[in-house]
Amino acid sequence: MKVLLTDYLSVVTSAPSGIKRTRELVLQLAVMGKLVPQHSDDEPARELLKRIRQSIRIEVTGKVESKGRNRRRDQVEFELPSSWCWTKLKELVLKSESGWSPSCENRRREGTEWGVLKVSAVSWGRFLPEENKALPPHLAPREECEVKAGDFLISRANTAELVARSVVVEDCPPHLMMSDKIVRLVMSEFVSCHYLHIFNSSRFARTYYENSAGGTSSSMKNVSRQQILDLSVPLPPLAEQRRICEKVDELMVLCDRLEAQQSEADAAHEILVKSLLDTLTRSHDSHGFLTSWGRIKKNFDILFATEASVVLLKQTVLELALMGKLVPQYPNDEPAKDLLKRIRDERKALGVLKRPSGRIAAEGSEPFPIPKTWQWATLGDTVLSSEAGWSPACEQRPCIAGEWGVLKVSAVSGDQFKPEENKALPSTLEPRPSLEVRPQEFLIARASGSAQLVAKSVIVNECPPRLMLSDKIVRLRFSKFVNSKYLNLYNNSTFGRDYYERALSATTTMKNVSREQILNMPIALPPLSEQDRIVAKIDEVMAICDELIEQFVAANGKKIALLDCVIANG
């Protein structure tokens, strides 16, 4: 097993969550007796257990208590080395006790004040004494609940992932007490608290707690003290317990080092990729662009070897397209300046009132230079009409076939239209058919709980009947002289996001932009034919990038399969 893990360590640790799962593998091997060698002169665990029982008999009442020798089979047990034996945690414990949870002040204790530990103090594998609340001065502390160095603490209430996590207290400031959700186990001198912490952190113990924990939600699970004490434990000889702890510490330090190296390498790679891509967007002429692209092309397979780097590439390609640097300009294309005049004539012919044009940056201070055939405009300059929807009090469920529904902002906040994100209109209310959403419409959310999602837009490819706009969704109808897909790309680009981040206002829970702010967004408008070429090229490049990402996902899947194989054969 050690040879297999060493041979494939670079592959295993480079898998998604590979280092995290390598840590889990180390714990698994440790508690199965496969991490360190067994020594023939070690006192067998069965003899050790006799000594522990004798110490417990002396400690408690002078006679041996029944310790539940008929072991429940609710925990997966595995074959152990001959010098090991299975036992229950309660057979290793001299005493168990929980703390006290008075009504505390909502602040951390200061100086020599007394404090009560929160469960977060013992939830992360190491003791965090700063996770406490101050005991009010009118309450007398309970000194018997004070935590001391060497204590073995375990939480009996937390999330499903963190419930029953343990720590060994290496050092503790004075005047900190356990809460009633923390259990202290006082162990026999013939067992290592650090070894029990290793086992309690392993997937074998975690599976037991997942099956034992009560509670109605994943946000708060509970285990009783008795359930903790009923944990089945593989007990090695005491000398081997100590060797296991030393080896686990050694390997965890190695994992920490690998994790730090990987993080540094990932960060450096991202900076390199971003810096080289930025040279493309900052180039001022074709010579500079081609020189920068030459550097990237020469090292493409090295630069774009991760999903994150390809995501950066997609973003840069989109920015280049919207700056006029991705597809060629043709002299026969009708200039955007003339295009805007056609749109104004179209609006006039349709009887659309002229809207005041939003202010565009003065010449020379535009966000970026654009080709001669392009024109700076506002989104509103391309719009024939805009309208928001209606938000009646709806039922707390999606509509079913035949019913009317009202779209939630989440229907238009992602990369694609999601018609299933709706609420059913009550049968007592009359629908408003004029607000029904239809295919090919351009929708934009003017409010969201996230600044990153407010004013995100979608083009509706398909839509079931009888779904209406809410008042937080705006529908824009564009002139026939613009490509709505180009405007959707621009609205969702970094240029659009930068504009909206400056424009948005916020309440405590909701970020908002007004319809007027949406219409006043500056856009770099190309000739119509070039808009079409840009949309087609973006579709082509994004498809290639998505294919690259799929290859990375497949490769990562193989790494995960290898890691699973290594763990399964532990």
N, C-alpha and C positions, 0 to 999 in steps of 0.2 A: 504493500500500500504506500509506504514512504517513497519508494522508487517511482510509482505511478504519479503521485502528487508532485514530486520534484520534476519529473520529466515534462509534465504539462502545466507547471505553475504559471508560466507567462500567459498561456491560453486561458487558464482557469481564472486568473485575476483580471484579465482584460474583458471577460464576459460581463454583461450587464449585472450589476450588483455582485460581481465576482469576488471582490475582497470581503464583502459582508458574508457571502456564503462560504468563503474559505474559513473565516472565523468560526462559523457554525460547524464546519467540517472538523476543525481542530478540537472543538469541544466534544463533538460526537466520538472521534477517535479516542480522546482522553478518557471518557467515561465508559468506553467499551474495552479498555485495557489494551489498546492498539497503538498508543502514542509513545509509551516508554517501555523498556523491557521489564519483565518480572525477574526478581532475584530469588534464588532458592532459599537463601537464609533469612528472607523477610518473614516475620511472624504472620501466619495465615489470618485472613479476616475473621474466620470463625472463632479462632482463639481470641482475637481482638474484641469480638462481639461479646464473648463471655466476660472479659474484663470490664467492658462498658456496662453490661448489665449488673455486674457486681458493684461498680461505682454508683450506678443509679440506685441500687438497693440501699446502699449506705447513705446516699444523699437524701433519699425520700423518707422512708418510714422504718427501715430495718427489715422489710420483707419484700420479696420480689412481686411486682405488680404484673397483672396480665397485660401484655403489650400487643394483643391482637395478632397472635402468631399465624392464625389462619388468614393468609394474605388474599385480599380481593384481587381479582384478575381484571381490573379496569385499566391497567397500565401495561403497555407493551414491554415485556421483558426479553432479554436476549442472552445468548450464551456468554458466560464470563470465564476468564482465566481460572484455573483450578485453585489459586490462592485467594480468590475473591469470593464474596457471597452476597446474596440479595438480603436486604433488610428493609424495615420501615424507618422513615425519618424519626418517628417518635421513639424508636429504640436507641437513638443516639443522643437524645435531648434530656438534659437534667431538669430543665424548667422552661416553660413558655409563658409569656405575658404580653399583653397589649397595653397601649398607653391611654391617654386622656384627651378629649377634644372639647375644651371649654370654648365659649364664644370669645374669639380673639380679635384684636385690632387688625385692621386690613393694611398692615405694613410689616416690614421686616423688623425684628427686634434690634436694638442698638446697645452697644457697650455691654454692661453687665446685666441687662434686663434678661428675664426669662422668656423663652419662646417655645412654640409648639411646632414640630416638624410637619411639613406637608408631605403627602405621599410622593410628590415629585423629588423629594430628597433621597429616595431609595429606589427610583424607577429606572435609572440609566446605567446600571452596572458599577457605578462608583458613588460614594456618599457625597451629597451636596448639602452641607450644613446651612448654606445661605438660603435654602428653600424653607423658610419658616415664617410664622406669624407671631407678633409680639403678644405676650400674655398681659392682659390689663392689670394695672398696678393694684387694684382692689382685690385681685384673686391671689390666694396663696399657692405657690408652686407645689407640685408633688415630686419630691426628690427621688422617690423610687422609680419614677418614669424617666429620669435623666439618662441620656445616652452617653456611653463611655467608649473609649478606644477598645477595639477588639470585639465589640458587639456584632452579632449576626442579626440583621434586620430584614424583614420581608413585608411587602405591602399586601394587604388582604383585599384592597379595593382599588380599581383603576380601569383603564380601557382594556379591551380583550387582549391587546398586544402586551400591555404592561402590568396587568394584574399578577400578583405573586412574584414579581421581580425582587431580587435580593441584593444586598451589599454587605461587605465586611467593613466595619468602620475602622479605618487606619488611624485617624486622628479626629478629634471633635472638640470644638470650643465648649467651655462650661455653660451650664444653664439652658440646655436644649433638651426638650422632652419629646417622647414619642406621642403621636396622636393615637386615637383608638383604632385607626386604620393601618397601623404599623404593629407588627408582631416581632418581639425579640425572643430568639431561641438561645438558651444557654446550653452549650454543647459539652459533652464529655471531653476530658483532656486527651482521650485516645482517638479523637477524630479531628480532622483539619476543617475549620470553618471555610477556608479558601477552597478546599476540594468540594465541599457541599455547595458553595456558591457556583463553582464551575458546573456541577451537575444540574443545579437549579436553573442555570442559564441555557442548558442544552435543549435540543428539540424534543428529547424524550420527556423531560419535565414539562416543557411548554405544552406538549400534546395532552398530558395529564390535566394540566390546569384548564386548557381550553374545553376539555370534556367535563370538567368538574364545576367550573365557574357558573354562578347563577347571575340573574339580572335580566331585565327586559330589553336592554339596548346595548349596542357595542360600545357606547360611550362610557358606560359604567358597569363593570362586572365585579362580582364579589366571590371570594372563597372564604370558607370558615377556617378557624384555627385548626379544627380537627381535620379538615381536608388537607391542609398543609402538612400536618403531622402524619397523614396517611400516605404521603408520597413514598413510592418504592424507590430505594436507592441502591445502586451497585457499589458495594463497599470493598475497596482494596486494602491491602496491608497499610499500616500507618506510614511506613517508610516510602512506599510507592505513592501514597497520596501526596507526600511532599515532593517526590520527583515529578509527579504529574503537574503540580502547581508551578514548579520551576520551569518545566518545558512549555506549559501553556503561556506563562508570562513571556518567555523568550519568543515564542511564535507570534504572540499578539504584538510585541514590539516590532517584529518583522512586518506584520500586516500594516501597522501604523506607518512604517517607513515606506512600504509599497504604495499605500494610499496617498501619502504626501507626495511621493514622486509622480504618481499618476495624475494627481490634481495639478501639480506644477506643470507637467508635460501638456496636459489638456489646456490649461490656461495659456501657456506659451504658444501652443499650436493655434488656438483661437485668435490670439493677438496677431500672429503672423498672417493668418488667412485674412483677417479683417483689414490689416494694414495694406496688404497687396491688393485686395479688392477695392479699397479706398482710392488707390492710385488710378483705378479705372474711372471712377466717378469724378475725380478731381482733375483729370486730364483736360487740357484746354484746346487741343487740336488733334488731328488724326495721327500725327507722328507720335505724340505722347501716349495716346491710347494704344496704338499698335505695339509700342515698346513695352508698356505695362502688361498688355495681354500676352506678349511673347514670353515674359518671365513666368507668368502664371501657367501658360500652356505647357512650357517645358517641364514644370514640376506638378502637373495637374494631379497625377495619381498619388503623390505624397500629400499635397495640400488638401485634397477632397477625399479623405479616407475615413471620414466619420459622418454620421447623420447630421451633427451640429454644423459641420463645415459646409455641407450641401445646403442646409437651410440658409446659411449666410450667403451662399452663391445665388440661391433663388431670389433673395432680397436684393442683392446687387444687380442681378440681371433685370429685375423689375425697375429699379431706379435708373439704370442705363436706358431702358426703353422709354421711360417717361421724361428723360432728358434729351431724347433724340439721338442717342449714341448706339442703338442696337440695330436698327434697320436703316437703309440708305434713304436719303431724300431725293426725289425725282423732280426735275425742273418743270415737268408738265402737270404736276399736282396743283390744284387750285389752292392758293395760299389761305391760311386760316383767317387772315384779315377779311378776305372776301367771303369766307364761309360765315363769319359772324354777321356780315351784312345780310346774307341770305336768311339767316335765322331771324334777324329782326324783321325782314320782310314777311317771313312765314308767320311770325307772331301777329304782325299787323293785319295780314289777310285773314287770320283766324279770329280777329277781334280781341286778341289778348292784350290787356293793358300793359304798357311798357313799365317795367320795374326799374327803379334806380339801380344802376350798376354798382356793385361793391367796389370799394377803393382797391386798386392794384398798386403794387409798389412802383415808385417812380423809376424811370429808365435808369439803369445802372445799379439799382438796388434790389433787383429781382432775386428770388431764392437761388437761382442758378441761370446761366446763359442758355439760350435755346436757339435752334436753327432759324435762319432768316424767314423760312416759310411758315414758322409757328407764330403763335400769338398768346400773350398772357391775357386771361379772361377770368371770370368767376364761374362757378358751377351754375349759378342762376342765369348767366348769359346764354346757356344752352337749353334752358328749361322752358317748356310751354305751359306747364301747370304743376302745382304742388298742393298736396292736401294731407292732413292727418286724419286719423280714424276716430274711434269711439270706444270708451272703456266703461261699459255698464258693469254692475255687480254680477259677476258670472258664477257658475257652479265650479266647485273645486275639483274638476275632472275634465279630461278632453272630450270633445264632442264625438258622437258616434254617427254612423251613416244616416243621412236624412236630417240631422240636426245642424243648426248654425253654431259657429264658434267664433271666438275673438282671439287673434294671434297674440302671444306674449312676445316681449322684446327678444327673448331667447331664440325665437324663430328666425331672427335675422341678424343675430350677433356673432355667428360663426362664419366659416368660409362658404357654407352652403345654406340654402333655404330649408328650414325644418318645419314643415306644416303640422307635424304631430305636436309641436309646442303651442298648444292653444287651450282655451277654457270654453266649456259649453255655455251657450247663451240660454238663460232660463226660458222655458216655454211660455212664460207670462209676458215676455218682451218681444216686440216686433223687430225683426232684423232690418238692417239698412243695406239693401242690395247695392247701392252706389259705392259702398266701401268694400265690396267683395274683391278679393285678390285674384288676379288672372295670370296665366303664363306670360313670361317676358317682361313683367313689370319690374321696376327698379324701386327697392324698398330700403329705407335707412332708419336705424334706431336713433331717436333723439335723446334717449335716456337709458341708463344702465347702472347696475350696482358697481361696475368696474370701469375705471377710466380707460382701460385698454379696449373696452368693447363699445363704449358710447360712440355713436355715429358710424358704426360699422354698417356696410351695405351689402346687399345681395341682389342678384338677378334671379327671378323666379323661373326655373325651368319648367316644372310641372307643379300643379296645385289642385288638390281636391276641391270640389265646389263647396260653397257656403262657408268660407272662411273670411272674416272681415279684419280690416286694420284696427289696431287699438290706437288710442290717442297718443301713444308714445312711439308710433311708427309713422314715418312720412313716406308718401308715394310721390315720386317725381316722374313726370312725362316729358321726354326729351324731344327736341327737334329731329326731324328725319335726316338732318345734315351732320349729326354726330353719332358715334358708335357708343351705345350705352355700356358695352363691355369694357371699352377703353376708360370711360368715366368711372366705372366700378373699380378697375385696377388702380386708378389714380386716387380715388377716395380712400381705399384701403392700404395704400402705400405708406412708407415712412413720411412722405411729404404731407399726405392727408392727416396722418396721426399727429405729426408735430403741430399742425394748424389747430386741430381739435383740442389738444392738450392745453394750448394757450387760451382757447376760447371757452372751454367748459366751465360751468359753475357747479357747485355741489351742495347738497343737503347732507344730513347725517348719514343717510343710507343710499342716496341716489345721485349719480352724476348726470348733468343735463347740458344739452346745447339747444338753442332755439332754432326754429326753421329758418329764420333770417340768417343766422350764423352759418347754417349748412349751405344756403344759397350763396353766401359771400366767400366761400372757400376759393382761394386762388387756384387756377389750374393752368398748366402749360398745354395749349391746344394745338395739335398738329393738323395738317390737311386731312380731310376725310379718308382719302385713299391710304394715307400713312397710318391713320388710326387703325384701319383694317389690317394693314401689314403688321403693325405692332401686336395686335391681339392674336393674330395667327402665329407669330414668332414666339410670343410668350407661351401660348398653348403648347407649342412644339418643345421649347426648352424645359418647361415645367414637367412635361411628360418624361423627358430624359432624366431630370433630377429625381422625380418620384421613382423611376426605375432603379436609379442608383441607391436610393434610400431602401427600397425593397431588397436589394442585394445585401445591404448592411444588416437589415433585419434578419434575413435568412442566415447570414454568417454568424450573427449573434445567437440565433437559435441553435446553431450547431455547437457554439461554445457552451451555451446553457445545457444542451444535451450531454456534452462531455462532462461538465461539472456535475450534472445529475448522476451520470454513470459513476464518477469517482465517489460521490457521496453514497450512492446506493451500495457500492462495494466496500464501504468503510467497515 
